[in-house]
Amino acid sequence: MESVVIKEVNGRCQLRKFIKFPNKLFKNVPTYIPPLMSDELGLLTKKNPSLDHCDLKMWLAYRNNEIVGRVAGIINYSVNERWNKKAVRFGWFDFIEDYDVFSKLLDTVIEYGKSKGMDEVEGPFGFTDMDKECWVIEGFDQRQNISTLYNPEYYIDFIRKAGFDMPCQWAQYQIPASQPIPEKVARINELILKKYNLKLLKFKSRKEVYPYAKKFFLAINSAFKDLYDFVPLTDKEIDVYINEYFPFINLEFANFVVDQDDNLIAFGLSIPDLNEAYKKANGSLFPFGWFYILRALHKFTDIDALLNGVHPDWQKRGVHSIYYAEMNKNAIKYNLRWAYSNPQIIGNEAQRIWETTYQSSPMIKRAIFKKKI
């Protein structure tokens, strides 16, 4: 058997091969969802504003002139400075079931990190917490969200064999979307709204929601500031994410809570389930990908609970229950079947509500992996 050869990605042609590799690797996996090529190009080229404060290198692994793996090495200087660390990140890490391929790609990232003065390696991460991150460690056969990473079980076997620890874990839940709103929740929510003079926004047009778009991401910066490895989004990054997320918004599932001064203090943002549409698009908006996605945005039976949070000044006052209940109410209105949560750090307030207030079933557990180099 020929040895594995690692080549750095240079040029548009190699970048496209880098992006397409997992589509080939997982073409027979029902739960794998191909990302859109346009989205990946936006992240992995100079269009990405995160590259203002990140370094990026990408490599492909070849055997017998065939691609057998890929990996990106990322140094996020903003994260390292905020959390007082010297870490190189691995992301976009996919490989055939061969430990030699895995280890050579990983060693390449590690050597790159060492050359830049880093002393630890961690991942899988993107550039920000808005990018796909963390591998599945339980629930490998479960449904994925379009915003989450797919990985087979052998990835975890290999990373553990390589001596990595798991410093942080996430959980995802499946929730019956149209379950009755608990009576105590509805009663308490009314009391909270009156007590603190809060308002639950209701949007009738997209024109009404866009003035809150930047407030939404600034609220994320505040709500997520203490989460693992989080660093506030820059203005340039926020502009990109507004264009990425807000066109998909269903107005009745943009559940924002504001105070008496119209400050956004809590948010729950859900989008229609686009899994099957993305599968049919198979990475491309053309010729028909846009049609599948547009149709799924208007005709759906499930939703993804994409992002939710509460400003630190308002945490532990029950405010998170307000947007959850509104999402629940609108799900009943449309007779939706399931809501699927995005990964939430185990033990935080947003995650606990699924276990204490609503009927829900844990689906997937995920983790970040880390070790000294």
LUMTOR-161326 format. One record per residue (C-alpha): residue number from 1; residue in one letter; z, y, x. Coordinates in Angstrom, 1 decimal. Layout:
// residues N
MARTOR,miza,gufi,w,v,u
MARTOR,NUM,A,Z,Y,X .
...
***
This chain:
// residues 373
MARTOR,miza,gufi,w,v,u
MARTOR,1,M,0.0,0.0,0.0 .
MARTOR,2,E,-0.9,3.4,1.3 .
MARTOR,3,S,1.8,5.9,2.0 .
MARTOR,4,V,2.6,8.9,-0.2 .
MARTOR,5,V,1.0,12.2,0.9 .
MARTOR,6,I,2.5,15.5,-0.3 .
MARTOR,7,K,0.1,18.5,-0.6 .
MARTOR,8,E,1.1,22.0,-1.5 .
MARTOR,9,V,-0.7,23.4,-4.6 .
MARTOR,10,N,-3.2,26.0,-3.7 .
MARTOR,11,G,-5.8,27.6,-6.0 .
MARTOR,12,R,-6.5,27.4,-9.8 .
MARTOR,13,C,-8.0,23.9,-9.7 .
MARTOR,14,Q,-5.0,22.3,-8.1 .
MARTOR,15,L,-2.7,24.2,-10.4 .
MARTOR,16,R,-4.4,22.8,-13.4 .
MARTOR,17,K,-4.0,19.3,-12.0 .
MARTOR,18,F,-0.4,20.0,-11.4 .
MARTOR,19,I,0.1,21.1,-15.1 .
MARTOR,20,K,-1.9,18.2,-16.5 .
MARTOR,21,F,-0.3,15.4,-14.6 .
MARTOR,22,P,2.5,14.6,-17.1 .
MARTOR,23,N,-0.1,14.5,-19.9 .
MARTOR,24,K,-1.7,11.5,-18.1 .
MARTOR,25,L,1.7,10.0,-17.1 .
MARTOR,26,F,3.1,10.0,-20.6 .
MARTOR,27,K,-0.1,9.7,-22.6 .
MARTOR,28,N,1.2,6.6,-24.4 .
MARTOR,29,V,4.7,7.9,-25.0 .
MARTOR,30,P,5.1,9.0,-28.7 .
MARTOR,31,T,8.0,11.4,-28.0 .
MARTOR,32,Y,6.2,13.3,-25.2 .
MARTOR,33,I,4.8,16.7,-26.3 .
MARTOR,34,P,2.1,18.3,-24.1 .
MARTOR,35,P,2.8,21.9,-23.3 .
MARTOR,36,L,0.1,24.5,-23.8 .
MARTOR,37,M,-2.0,25.1,-20.7 .
MARTOR,38,S,-1.9,28.8,-21.3 .
MARTOR,39,D,1.9,28.8,-21.5 .
MARTOR,40,E,2.2,26.9,-18.2 .
MARTOR,41,L,-0.3,29.1,-16.4 .
MARTOR,42,G,1.8,32.1,-17.6 .
MARTOR,43,L,4.9,30.6,-16.0 .
MARTOR,44,L,3.4,29.4,-12.8 .
MARTOR,45,T,1.2,32.3,-11.7 .
MARTOR,46,K,1.9,36.0,-10.8 .
MARTOR,47,K,1.8,36.8,-14.6 .
MARTOR,48,N,5.4,35.6,-14.7 .
MARTOR,49,P,7.8,38.6,-14.2 .
MARTOR,50,S,10.5,36.2,-13.0 .
MARTOR,51,L,8.5,36.0,-9.7 .
MARTOR,52,D,9.8,39.5,-9.1 .
MARTOR,53,H,13.1,37.9,-8.1 .
MARTOR,54,C,12.1,34.3,-7.6 .
MARTOR,55,D,10.2,32.3,-4.9 .
MARTOR,56,L,8.0,29.5,-6.0 .
MARTOR,57,K,6.3,26.6,-4.2 .
MARTOR,58,M,4.5,23.6,-5.9 .
MARTOR,59,W,3.5,20.3,-4.5 .
MARTOR,60,L,1.5,17.2,-5.7 .
MARTOR,61,A,2.1,13.7,-4.4 .
MARTOR,62,Y,-1.0,11.5,-3.8 .
MARTOR,63,R,-1.4,7.8,-3.1 .
MARTOR,64,N,-4.9,6.4,-2.6 .
MARTOR,65,N,-6.2,9.9,-3.5 .
MARTOR,66,E,-4.6,9.6,-6.9 .
MARTOR,67,I,-1.9,12.0,-8.1 .
MARTOR,68,V,1.4,10.1,-8.6 .
MARTOR,69,G,3.9,13.0,-8.9 .
MARTOR,70,R,4.5,16.7,-8.9 .
MARTOR,71,V,7.4,19.1,-8.2 .
MARTOR,72,A,8.1,22.8,-8.1 .
MARTOR,73,G,10.7,24.4,-5.7 .
MARTOR,74,I,12.2,27.6,-7.0 .
MARTOR,75,I,14.7,30.0,-5.4 .
MARTOR,76,N,16.1,32.3,-8.0 .
MARTOR,77,Y,17.8,35.1,-5.9 .
MARTOR,78,S,19.3,36.7,-9.0 .
MARTOR,79,V,21.1,33.5,-10.0 .
MARTOR,80,N,22.2,32.9,-6.5 .
MARTOR,81,E,23.6,36.4,-6.1 .
MARTOR,82,R,25.4,36.4,-9.5 .
MARTOR,83,W,27.0,33.0,-9.1 .
MARTOR,84,N,27.6,33.3,-5.3 .
MARTOR,85,K,25.6,30.3,-4.3 .
MARTOR,86,K,22.6,29.3,-2.1 .
MARTOR,87,A,20.6,26.9,-4.3 .
MARTOR,88,V,17.0,25.8,-4.4 .
MARTOR,89,R,16.0,24.6,-7.8 .
MARTOR,90,F,13.6,21.7,-8.6 .
MARTOR,91,G,11.5,21.9,-11.8 .
MARTOR,92,W,8.3,20.5,-13.1 .
MARTOR,93,F,9.4,17.3,-11.5 .
MARTOR,94,D,7.5,14.3,-12.7 .
MARTOR,95,F,6.5,11.1,-11.0 .
MARTOR,96,I,5.5,7.5,-11.5 .
MARTOR,97,E,8.2,4.8,-11.5 .
MARTOR,98,D,8.3,4.6,-7.7 .
MARTOR,99,Y,11.4,5.7,-5.7 .
MARTOR,100,D,9.3,6.5,-2.6 .
MARTOR,101,V,7.3,9.0,-4.6 .
MARTOR,102,F,10.4,10.5,-6.1 .
MARTOR,103,S,12.2,10.8,-2.8 .
MARTOR,104,K,9.3,12.3,-0.9 .
MARTOR,105,L,8.9,15.0,-3.5 .
MARTOR,106,L,12.6,15.7,-3.6 .
MARTOR,107,D,12.8,15.8,0.2 .
MARTOR,108,T,10.0,18.4,0.2 .
MARTOR,109,V,12.0,20.7,-2.1 .
MARTOR,110,I,15.1,20.1,0.0 .
MARTOR,111,E,13.3,21.0,3.3 .
MARTOR,112,Y,11.8,24.1,1.6 .
MARTOR,113,G,15.3,25.1,0.5 .
MARTOR,114,K,16.8,24.6,4.0 .
MARTOR,115,S,14.0,26.7,5.5 .
MARTOR,116,K,15.1,29.5,3.2 .
MARTOR,117,G,18.8,29.2,4.1 .
MARTOR,118,M,19.8,27.2,1.0 .
MARTOR,119,D,22.7,24.7,1.1 .
MARTOR,120,E,22.3,22.9,-2.3 .
MARTOR,121,V,19.6,21.6,-4.6 .
MARTOR,122,E,19.9,21.5,-8.4 .
MARTOR,123,G,17.7,20.9,-11.4 .
MARTOR,124,P,15.7,20.4,-13.4 .
MARTOR,125,F,15.5,24.2,-14.0 .
MARTOR,126,G,12.8,26.7,-14.7 .
MARTOR,127,F,13.0,30.4,-13.8 .
MARTOR,128,T,15.4,31.4,-16.6 .
MARTOR,129,D,17.4,29.7,-19.3 .
MARTOR,130,M,14.5,30.4,-21.7 .
MARTOR,131,D,12.4,27.8,-19.7 .
MARTOR,132,K,12.7,24.1,-20.1 .
MARTOR,133,E,15.6,22.6,-18.3 .
MARTOR,134,C,18.0,19.6,-18.0 .
MARTOR,135,W,17.0,15.9,-18.2 .
MARTOR,136,V,17.9,13.4,-21.0 .
MARTOR,137,I,20.7,11.1,-20.0 .
MARTOR,138,E,21.2,9.5,-23.5 .
MARTOR,139,G,18.8,9.2,-26.3 .
MARTOR,140,F,15.6,8.6,-24.4 .
MARTOR,141,D,13.7,7.4,-27.5 .
MARTOR,142,Q,14.7,10.4,-29.6 .
MARTOR,143,R,12.5,13.1,-31.0 .
MARTOR,144,Q,11.9,16.0,-28.6 .
MARTOR,145,N,11.6,19.8,-29.3 .
MARTOR,146,I,8.6,21.7,-28.0 .
MARTOR,147,S,11.1,23.7,-25.9 .
MARTOR,148,T,12.7,20.7,-24.2 .
MARTOR,149,L,11.8,18.4,-21.3 .
MARTOR,150,Y,10.8,14.8,-21.8 .
MARTOR,151,N,11.9,12.3,-19.1 .
MARTOR,152,P,12.0,8.5,-19.0 .
MARTOR,153,E,15.2,6.6,-18.1 .
MARTOR,154,Y,14.1,5.8,-14.5 .
MARTOR,155,Y,14.3,9.5,-13.6 .
MARTOR,156,I,18.1,9.3,-14.1 .
MARTOR,157,D,18.3,6.0,-12.2 .
MARTOR,158,F,16.5,7.6,-9.2 .
MARTOR,159,I,18.5,10.9,-9.2 .
MARTOR,160,R,21.8,9.0,-9.4 .
MARTOR,161,K,20.7,6.8,-6.6 .
MARTOR,162,A,19.9,9.9,-4.5 .
MARTOR,163,G,23.6,10.9,-4.8 .
MARTOR,164,F,23.5,13.8,-7.3 .
MARTOR,165,D,26.4,15.0,-9.4 .
MARTOR,166,M,26.2,16.3,-13.0 .
MARTOR,167,P,27.9,19.7,-13.1 .
MARTOR,168,C,27.0,20.5,-16.7 .
MARTOR,169,Q,25.9,18.6,-19.8 .
MARTOR,170,W,24.2,19.6,-23.1 .
MARTOR,171,A,24.0,17.9,-26.5 .
MARTOR,172,Q,21.4,18.1,-29.3 .
MARTOR,173,Y,21.9,17.3,-32.9 .
MARTOR,174,Q,19.9,16.2,-36.0 .
MARTOR,175,I,21.2,18.0,-39.1 .
MARTOR,176,P,20.3,17.3,-42.8 .
MARTOR,177,A,18.8,20.7,-43.4 .
MARTOR,178,S,19.3,20.9,-47.2 .
MARTOR,179,Q,22.9,19.6,-47.3 .
MARTOR,180,P,25.2,21.7,-49.6 .
MARTOR,181,I,26.8,24.7,-47.9 .
MARTOR,182,P,30.5,23.8,-47.6 .
MARTOR,183,E,32.4,25.9,-50.2 .
MARTOR,184,K,35.0,27.1,-47.7 .
MARTOR,185,V,32.2,28.3,-45.5 .
MARTOR,186,A,30.6,30.5,-48.2 .
MARTOR,187,R,34.0,31.9,-49.2 .
MARTOR,188,I,35.1,32.7,-45.6 .
MARTOR,189,N,31.7,34.2,-44.7 .
MARTOR,190,E,32.1,36.8,-47.5 .
MARTOR,191,L,35.5,37.7,-46.3 .
MARTOR,192,I,34.3,38.1,-42.7 .
MARTOR,193,L,31.4,40.3,-43.8 .
MARTOR,194,K,33.7,42.6,-45.8 .
MARTOR,195,K,36.6,42.6,-43.3 .
MARTOR,196,Y,34.4,43.8,-40.3 .
MARTOR,197,N,31.8,45.7,-42.3 .
MARTOR,198,L,29.0,43.5,-41.1 .
MARTOR,199,K,25.6,43.0,-42.6 .
MARTOR,200,L,23.3,39.9,-42.6 .
MARTOR,201,L,19.7,41.2,-42.2 .
MARTOR,202,K,17.0,40.1,-44.6 .
MARTOR,203,F,13.4,40.7,-43.5 .
MARTOR,204,K,10.5,41.2,-45.9 .
MARTOR,205,S,7.8,41.8,-43.3 .
MARTOR,206,R,7.1,41.2,-39.6 .
MARTOR,207,K,7.1,44.9,-39.2 .
MARTOR,208,E,10.8,45.0,-40.1 .
MARTOR,209,V,11.8,42.3,-37.6 .
MARTOR,210,Y,10.2,43.7,-34.4 .
MARTOR,211,P,12.6,46.6,-34.0 .
MARTOR,212,Y,15.3,44.0,-33.5 .
MARTOR,213,A,13.3,42.0,-31.0 .
MARTOR,214,K,14.6,43.7,-27.9 .
MARTOR,215,K,18.1,43.9,-29.4 .
MARTOR,216,F,17.8,40.1,-29.9 .
MARTOR,217,F,17.3,39.4,-26.2 .
MARTOR,218,L,19.9,41.9,-25.1 .
MARTOR,219,A,22.3,40.0,-27.4 .
MARTOR,220,I,21.3,36.8,-25.6 .
MARTOR,221,N,22.1,38.5,-22.3 .
MARTOR,222,S,25.6,39.2,-23.7 .
MARTOR,223,A,26.2,36.0,-25.6 .
MARTOR,224,F,25.1,33.6,-22.8 .
MARTOR,225,K,26.5,35.5,-19.8 .
MARTOR,226,D,29.2,33.0,-19.0 .
MARTOR,227,L,27.0,29.9,-19.5 .
MARTOR,228,Y,26.1,27.7,-16.6 .
MARTOR,229,D,23.8,29.5,-14.1 .
MARTOR,230,F,22.8,32.1,-16.6 .
MARTOR,231,V,21.5,35.4,-15.4 .
MARTOR,232,P,20.6,38.3,-17.7 .
MARTOR,233,L,16.9,38.6,-18.6 .
MARTOR,234,T,15.1,41.6,-17.1 .
MARTOR,235,D,13.2,44.1,-19.3 .
MARTOR,236,K,9.9,42.6,-18.1 .
MARTOR,237,E,11.0,39.1,-18.9 .
MARTOR,238,I,12.2,40.2,-22.4 .
MARTOR,239,D,8.8,41.7,-23.1 .
MARTOR,240,V,7.1,38.4,-22.3 .
MARTOR,241,Y,9.6,36.4,-24.4 .
MARTOR,242,I,9.1,38.8,-27.4 .
MARTOR,243,N,5.4,37.9,-27.2 .
MARTOR,244,E,6.1,34.2,-26.8 .
MARTOR,245,Y,8.7,33.7,-29.5 .
MARTOR,246,F,8.3,36.3,-32.2 .
MARTOR,247,P,4.8,35.4,-33.4 .
MARTOR,248,F,6.3,32.0,-34.4 .
MARTOR,249,I,9.1,33.4,-36.4 .
MARTOR,250,N,9.5,32.5,-40.1 .
MARTOR,251,L,11.3,35.6,-41.4 .
MARTOR,252,E,13.7,33.7,-43.5 .
MARTOR,253,F,14.9,31.8,-40.5 .
MARTOR,254,A,15.5,34.9,-38.4 .
MARTOR,255,N,19.2,35.2,-39.3 .
MARTOR,256,F,20.6,38.3,-37.6 .
MARTOR,257,V,24.1,39.8,-38.1 .
MARTOR,258,V,24.6,43.5,-37.3 .
MARTOR,259,D,27.7,45.7,-37.2 .
MARTOR,260,Q,28.1,49.1,-39.0 .
MARTOR,261,D,26.2,50.8,-36.2 .
MARTOR,262,D,23.3,48.4,-36.5 .
MARTOR,263,N,24.2,46.6,-33.2 .
MARTOR,264,L,23.0,43.0,-33.2 .
MARTOR,265,I,26.2,41.0,-32.7 .
MARTOR,266,A,25.2,37.5,-33.8 .
MARTOR,267,F,21.9,35.6,-34.2 .
MARTOR,268,G,20.4,32.3,-35.3 .
MARTOR,269,L,16.7,32.0,-34.7 .
MARTOR,270,S,14.8,28.9,-36.0 .
MARTOR,271,I,11.1,28.1,-36.0 .
MARTOR,272,P,9.1,25.5,-38.0 .
MARTOR,273,D,8.7,22.1,-36.4 .
MARTOR,274,L,5.6,22.3,-34.2 .
MARTOR,275,N,5.8,18.9,-32.5 .
MARTOR,276,E,2.9,17.2,-34.2 .
MARTOR,277,A,0.8,20.4,-34.0 .
MARTOR,278,Y,1.3,20.5,-30.2 .
MARTOR,279,K,0.5,16.9,-29.9 .
MARTOR,280,K,-2.8,17.4,-31.7 .
MARTOR,281,A,-3.6,20.4,-29.6 .
MARTOR,282,N,-3.0,18.3,-26.5 .
MARTOR,283,G,-2.4,21.3,-24.3 .
MARTOR,284,S,-5.2,23.5,-25.5 .
MARTOR,285,L,-5.5,26.2,-28.2 .
MARTOR,286,F,-9.3,25.6,-28.3 .
MARTOR,287,P,-11.3,24.5,-30.1 .
MARTOR,288,F,-8.7,23.3,-32.8 .
MARTOR,289,G,-5.3,23.7,-31.3 .
MARTOR,290,W,-4.7,27.1,-32.8 .
MARTOR,291,F,-5.6,25.7,-36.2 .
MARTOR,292,Y,-3.0,22.9,-36.0 .
MARTOR,293,I,-0.3,25.3,-34.9 .
MARTOR,294,L,-1.1,28.0,-37.5 .
MARTOR,295,R,-1.1,25.4,-40.2 .
MARTOR,296,A,2.3,24.0,-39.0 .
MARTOR,297,L,3.8,27.5,-39.1 .
MARTOR,298,H,3.1,27.8,-42.8 .
MARTOR,299,K,3.5,24.2,-44.0 .
MARTOR,300,F,6.6,22.4,-42.6 .
MARTOR,301,T,9.4,20.1,-43.7 .
MARTOR,302,D,11.6,20.4,-40.6 .
MARTOR,303,I,12.9,23.2,-38.4 .
MARTOR,304,D,14.0,23.7,-34.8 .
MARTOR,305,A,17.2,25.7,-34.4 .
MARTOR,306,L,15.9,27.4,-31.4 .
MARTOR,307,L,18.5,30.0,-30.3 .
MARTOR,308,N,21.9,31.1,-31.6 .
MARTOR,309,G,24.8,33.0,-30.2 .
MARTOR,310,V,27.5,35.6,-30.7 .
MARTOR,311,H,28.3,38.7,-28.6 .
MARTOR,312,P,31.5,38.1,-26.6 .
MARTOR,313,D,33.3,40.9,-28.4 .
MARTOR,314,W,32.8,39.0,-31.7 .
MARTOR,315,Q,33.4,35.4,-30.6 .
MARTOR,316,K,36.3,33.4,-32.2 .
MARTOR,317,R,36.1,35.5,-35.4 .
MARTOR,318,G,34.0,33.0,-37.3 .
MARTOR,319,V,30.9,35.2,-37.2 .
MARTOR,320,H,28.7,32.3,-36.1 .
MARTOR,321,S,29.2,30.6,-39.4 .
MARTOR,322,I,27.3,33.5,-41.2 .
MARTOR,323,Y,23.9,32.8,-39.7 .
MARTOR,324,Y,24.4,29.0,-39.9 .
MARTOR,325,A,25.1,29.3,-43.6 .
MARTOR,326,E,22.0,31.5,-44.1 .
MARTOR,327,M,19.8,29.0,-42.3 .
MARTOR,328,N,21.3,26.3,-44.5 .
MARTOR,329,K,20.7,28.3,-47.7 .
MARTOR,330,N,17.0,28.9,-46.9 .
MARTOR,331,A,16.6,25.3,-45.9 .
MARTOR,332,I,17.8,24.3,-49.4 .
MARTOR,333,K,15.4,26.9,-50.9 .
MARTOR,334,Y,12.4,25.2,-49.2 .
MARTOR,335,N,13.8,21.7,-49.6 .
MARTOR,336,L,13.6,21.0,-45.9 .
MARTOR,337,R,14.5,17.6,-44.5 .
MARTOR,338,W,15.9,18.1,-41.0 .
MARTOR,339,A,17.1,20.8,-38.6 .
MARTOR,340,Y,17.1,19.9,-34.9 .
MARTOR,341,S,19.3,21.8,-32.5 .
MARTOR,342,N,18.2,22.9,-29.1 .
MARTOR,343,P,20.4,21.8,-26.2 .
MARTOR,344,Q,23.9,23.4,-26.4 .
MARTOR,345,I,26.5,23.1,-23.7 .
MARTOR,346,I,29.1,20.5,-24.7 .
MARTOR,347,G,32.3,22.1,-25.8 .
MARTOR,348,N,31.1,25.6,-26.6 .
MARTOR,349,E,31.6,27.3,-30.0 .
MARTOR,350,A,28.0,26.9,-31.2 .
MARTOR,351,Q,28.0,23.2,-30.4 .
MARTOR,352,R,31.4,22.5,-32.1 .
MARTOR,353,I,30.2,23.7,-35.5 .
MARTOR,354,W,27.9,20.7,-35.9 .
MARTOR,355,E,30.8,18.3,-35.4 .
MARTOR,356,T,33.4,20.2,-37.4 .
MARTOR,357,T,31.7,21.9,-40.3 .
MARTOR,358,Y,28.3,20.3,-41.1 .
MARTOR,359,Q,27.1,16.8,-41.4 .
MARTOR,360,S,25.2,16.0,-38.2 .
MARTOR,361,S,24.3,13.2,-35.9 .
MARTOR,362,P,24.2,13.5,-32.1 .
MARTOR,363,M,20.7,12.7,-30.9 .
MARTOR,364,I,20.4,13.5,-27.2 .
MARTOR,365,K,22.6,14.2,-24.3 .
MARTOR,366,R,21.2,16.1,-21.3 .
MARTOR,367,A,22.4,17.1,-17.8 .
MARTOR,368,I,21.7,19.2,-14.8 .
MARTOR,369,F,21.9,17.5,-11.4 .
MARTOR,370,K,23.2,19.0,-8.2 .
MARTOR,371,K,24.1,18.1,-4.6 .
MARTOR,372,K,24.7,19.6,-1.2 .
MARTOR,373,I,21.9,19.5,1.3 .
***
